[in-house]
Amino acid sequence: MTLDSRFAPADVESRLYAGWETGGSFACDPSSNAQPFTIMLPPPNVTGSLHVGHALTFTVQDTLVRWRRMQGRDVLWQPGTDHAGIATQMMVERLLAAEGKDRRQIGRDAFLDRVWQWKADSGGTITRQLRRLGASLDWQRERFTMDDGLSDAVKETFVRLYSEGLIYRDRRLVNWDPKLRTAISDLEVEPREVKGSLWYIRYPIADAPDQFITVATTRPETMLGDTAVAVHPEHPVLGRLIGRRAILPLVGRAIPIVGDSYADPEKGTGAVKITPAHDFNDFEVGRRHDLPMPSVLDRDAMITLAEIEDVLVTMPGIADPAFVRGLAGQPRIAARSAIVAELEQLSLLDRIEPHTHQVPHGDRGGVPVEPLLTTQWYCNAGILAKPAIEAVETGKIAFVPKQWENTFFAWMRDIQPWCISRQLWWGHRIPAWYGPDGSVFVAKDVAGAAAQARDHYGRDEPLAQDEDVLDTWFSSALWPFSTLGWPKSTREVERYYPGDVLVTGFDIIFFWVARMIMMGLHIMGDVPFRTVYIHGLVRDEKGRKMSKTTGNVIDPLDLIDSFGADALRFTICALTGPGRDVKLGAARVQDYRGFITKLWNAARFCEINDMRPDPSFDPSRVTLPLSRWLLDSANMAIREATDALEAYRLDDYAAAGYRFVWNTFCDWFLEFAKPLLAEGAHPAEAAEIRAVGAHVLGLILRLLHPVTPFMTEELWDRFGYGEPCGLIRAAWPQPAIIPGAEQARAELDWVVRLIGLIRSVRTEMNVPPSKPSPVLLRDASSEILARVDRWIEAIRRLARTLDVRRLDDEVPKGAALAMLDQTTVVLPLEGLIDIAAERTRLVKERDKVVAEAKKTRQKLANPDFVARAKEEVVAENRDRLITFEFDVVRLQAALDRLE
């Protein structure tokens, strides 16, 4: 069947993917003797849809697993989705709200039934979209973090850690989302810039009511819970107040003035109000000084007085319990306004200043997060972190790029207790039951808890299970082994744990990567993976973070629809350098689609010229220099591609494939081959060129298959290189022994450089393409001249020359000169261009670029510009300067060429 004139991705992608999937091409084989290679897919949220971040990480992973599969490894790329506690619960609650219902009305069991029904009906969107990207996941092993087996792993781990004292209940500050009414993780908190105020409040000194200590705060409503004022111990003025007491305005309570280095003498007034129950830093100050920690905001962020009622004191001009009691039940912002007005009336408000600051908001609830003192379940992350730190320090786990180890160490060495409970209904319910007296019984099931209670009480007592569920990250931390069947002893656990590499973004190094390492070492006794490859973020073409507000969000499915999955995948790999963000846009993908088109057209040329795979072809038996040169170049491309993938340099891998296909194969080999394939050419030479072309096309398809699977598989099938949909399992290419490769490389590389040099000079001198030019070679050896004679037809055609001959006389006037090794290449320009006008043009253009470069250099040397300009603007100017400097060199070289 003849190839179409254009590659149409939409016509082949779904067909080829179905062929791979139904043919078992993605499946691992636990009974195989092959060396395993394991990557655990970071499970996307079951509520999710494919976004550009997914496209990046899954393209990188699929490129690696397809490559390893072709190397003969037994590949397990473990698929699955995360139950996404908050996101999924919110999704279903919105559906209920549309029906006029509330989860509390229908009850927990009915609500969970609705969630499972939603998951069955709509939870597979992301997995269908992954197929469109070409992700070759082992779908028959797909898991969900709420599967029975994974739930067993969660219970087993919780019970084990509890029995070891590593899980416990404690009363600490958490990020509380008052809209969702649950604790949330730091990852679910996003800072938002808010234009607010800084209120300066005067606190009277207890034994000197005419003296005051002034504090500055952005949250006057929390002052009701103040239990101290802190100043730096070495503060030159306020330090003398340490040990004395201040009167808390409105409440009337005497609170200590403590010395603590948390108070910054250079910031605000140098004094800080301490509210331990509503600020994370204040909580630590409170612990250091053994301060009371009363909460004055409830779980709905309303004022509550339950914990300060007994300390309210009437103090004329300072405190009025009636006013404070009137605040009870008010929302925090309303209470703030009332408190500020009362302070102003009491002359205790020193001043108000406008203040722009970052306020943490829940990323899903959308309201300001409240630091709240609550009783939660915690995991002793400090104990678990020590072996994890050691594993990275000793090289059991390597980060790529290595600098991310520093980020890992910084987080892990300052790790805090991990709050693992959430006030939700959807998720892994905490396996803890409470007796009538509040005693806690932790077991895998209610029967186990009942047995513990019987031993404790000496009789059966009614038990109530904890209402909370576990943090989603708890079950995700078990992903590398729970998906393999643990806690059961399975052959998959034995074979595929630990995995080889984890591919992820830097933003979840702490939340997921570190926790998998901690759990893997503690539960399994070994690291969960040997390498952590950290890629950057996807930004728009200008380097800006993508956001709905900016309006620059790109839908990868739109890019696939417009340009095909291969073009998107190749673009991502080409732009993915170590530690570098990816600047992605439709224009970039369109550009790289040109590469896909280039290879398709090259394949059409091969088909038209009857280049068909020959199973008996032996690269070591070729005789033509062109054949040897191409095969030698293919060897180099194979080595470069393999080395790049081994080093996780996806950009270098894509570049190696691009250079070889576009430059070596298409631009040079096929052009050199045309006369050898033309009518009347030597039959034996034509046959060899056809065989070499077909062989190298097959190498190219194998080389590029990991990143461009659809087009390469289609061409592989259409040319008959193997079984249909068989490229995915074909062997990764290996360098071949090519006799005479060194001589062929020296000859063809020189011819290519000569043609390239002539083309470059003609372009620089504005020689019209329609006017061929003579070429003279000065100081050319007889060997060089013989080489020219052998390739004269190609040189004339590709360099647009009339003739190439030796120059023994003086260089003609008005000629352009260039050096190629020891030979001077002379292009007489008389009659081809106006030499004087060309010189004038080059001088004018050079001087203009020199001026632009100077202007840009001065701008970048200005500290004010660098400090004020956006990062992408500075980067753009640096790029422009590099371009200007290159152009100055190029234009000066062109002037120098004119004799």
C-alpha positions, 0 to 999 in steps of 0.5 A: 500500500502506497504511503499517503502524501501526508501523515494523518495522526488521527487516522492511525493513533487509536488503531495502533494503540488498540493493537498494542493494548489488545496484543499485550504489548504493554504487559510485564511478565513476572515469570520472565528471566529478563531483568525487570525495569519498574516505574510507578506512575504517579497516580493522577487524581481520579477526578482529573483530566490530562493537563500539560503537566501530565503530558510532560511527566507521562511523555518522559516516563513512556519514552523511558519504558518504551526504550527499556522494553526495546532493550529486552527488559521486563517492564512494569509501568504500573498504572492507577489513580488516586482517590483524591479525598477532598477533590472527589468529595467536593465533586460529588457534593456539588452534584448533590447540591444541584439536586437540592441535597446535602451529604449530611442529609443522606448520611455517610453510607449513602454518600459513599455509594454516590461517590463510588457510582460517580467513580464508575460512571465518570472516573475513567477520563484521565486513563482514556486521555493517557491512551491518547498520549500514547502511554504504554501502561500495563493496564491489566494491572491498573489499581485505585488507591481505594481498592480492597487490596490497597485498603488492606495495605493502608490498614496494615501500615497504620496498625503497625506504625501505631503499635510501634508508637509512630502513629499517635493522637495529639493537639497541634496547629493544622491548616484548617479550611473553614469552608471544607471543615477539614485539615488540609496539607501544605500542598493544598494551601496556596498563598494569594497576595492580598491588599490589607492593613497593618494595625498598630495596637497599644497594649498597656503595661500592667504596673504602669498603665500610662506606658504601652508596648505597641504591636503590629498585626494583620489579624486583630481578630485573633488578639482575643487569644493572645497569651504573650507579647514577645520582644527580642532579648537583645532589643535596645529599648524593649528588652528592658520590658522582658519579665513584666506583664502587659494588659490584653486590650478588650479582654483585660488579661495580664499576659507576660512579655517574653524574650524570644528571638522570633521577634525581629527587632528590625520589623514592625515595632520590634514587639510581636503579639503571640497567639499560640492557637492561631499562628504556626510561629506563635505556637512554637513560641508558646511551646518554648515559654509554656504559654496557654493556648486558647482558641478564639475561632471555631471550625467555621472561623467564627469567634468562640469564647469558650476557652477565654470566658473565665479570663474576661475582666472589666477594666475601664478604658481598656477591657469590656467583657460585654463587648467581647461576648457580643463578638461570639458567633461572628465571622472572623472578618466582621469581628475584625472590623468591630475590634478595630472600631472598639480599639480606636474608640478606646484610643488603643489603636496607634495607627493603620498602614496599608499592607500587601501580604501573602495570605494562605488560601485553601486551593479547593475551598478558596477561602483563607486557611485558619491555623487551628488547634485541633486533636488529630492523628499524627505520624512521627515523621522525624523518626521515619526521616532519618533512614530516608536521609541516610539512603540519599546520603549514601547513594542508595537513592540518587536524584537527577539532577543532583541539586534536588538532593539539597531540597530533599535534605532541607525539608527532611532535616526540618521535618515536622509531625505529619498530620494524617487525619482529615475530616472527610467521609471519602477516603480510608477511614481511620482504623481506630475505635473508641470505647465508652470511656474514650479508650482507643483500640486500633485494629485492622477491623472491628472484630480486632478492635472488639477483641482488644476492648474485651481484654481491656474492659473484661466484657463487650462494650459498644465501640464507635469508629473514628469518623475521620479518614486518612490523608490521601498522601498516606495511601500514596506513600505505599503505592510502590508496594501496595500496588504489587499485592503487599501485605500479601507475599506475591511474586510481583513484590519479590520481582518489581520492588524496589523499582528503578526510577521515579519520574516526577516534578519538584513540587511533590518531593516532600509530599510524595517522594519523601514519604514513599522513601520513608514508608518503603524503608520502614515497611519493606526494609529497602528503598522504593526506587533507585533514582528520582528524576526531577523534571521542571514545570511547563510554562507558556512560550514566554516563560510564564506560569500557566493559570486561568487568570492569565489565560495562557493555559494550554490543553494538551488534547487540543495540541494532539488534535491539531498536530498529533501525539507524536509532535507533542511528545517530541516537542516535550522531549526536545525541550526537557533539559535537566532542572529546566522548565519547559516553555511550551506553546502551539507554535513550538509543537507546530515547528516539531511537527515539521520534523514528523513530516520530514521523516514521513516524506523521507519514508515516501522517497524510500518507498518510491525508490523501492527501498524495502527491508532485506532480512539478509542485509549485512552492514559489514559487507557494504562497499560504497563510501556513501553507504559506509558513511551513513552506517557509521553516522547511524552508529554515532546516533545510536550511541548518542541516543542511548547515552542520553537516555541512560543519563535522563537527558531527554533533550539530548536524545531528541536532538540526536534523533533530530540531527541524524534524521533531518541532516544526515539521512534526509538532507545528505544521504538521500540527496547524495543517493539520487544520482545513484538511484536514477535511471541508467545508474550502476545496478549493483550500486543502486541495489546497495543504496536501496538496501542501506537506505531501507536498513537505516530507515528501520534503525531510525524507526527503532531509534525514535519509537520511544518518543514518536511511537505512532508514526514509527509504528505505522511506517514499520508496519507499512514497510514490513519490517516485522509483525503488525504493531511489533515495533514496540517489542523490536530490539533497540538498535546496536552499533554495527562494525563497518569496515572502512568507516574512518575513510568514508567519514573523512571523505563524506564529512569533507564534502558535506562541509564544502557544500555547507561552506559554499552555501553559507558564503552565497547566503551571506553575500546575497547571491541569488539562488538562480545564479550558480557560481564558480568555485576555486580551490587554493592550496588544494592537495591532489587528494582533495582535488580527486575527492572533488572529482568523485563528488562533483555532480553532487557538489554542483547540484547541492551547492549551486556551483558551475564548476570547482577547480584548482586556483594557481593564480592570484585571487580574482578581484571581488571574490569571497574567501573562506577556509576549509582546513588548509584549503582556501575556498574562493567564490568569484562574485563579479557579475553575481552581485554588486560588491560595493553595495553588498559591502555597504549593506554589511557595514550598515547592518553590522553597525546597527547590530553593534548599537543594539548589543551595546544598548542591551548590554547597558540595560542588563548592567543596570541593577535597577532594571534587573531588580524591577523587571520580571524574570522572563523580561531579563531572560529575554534581554539576555537571549537578545544580547547573545543573538546580537553578539553572534550576528556581529561576529557573523556580519564581520566574518562576511565582510572579511570574506570579501577580498 
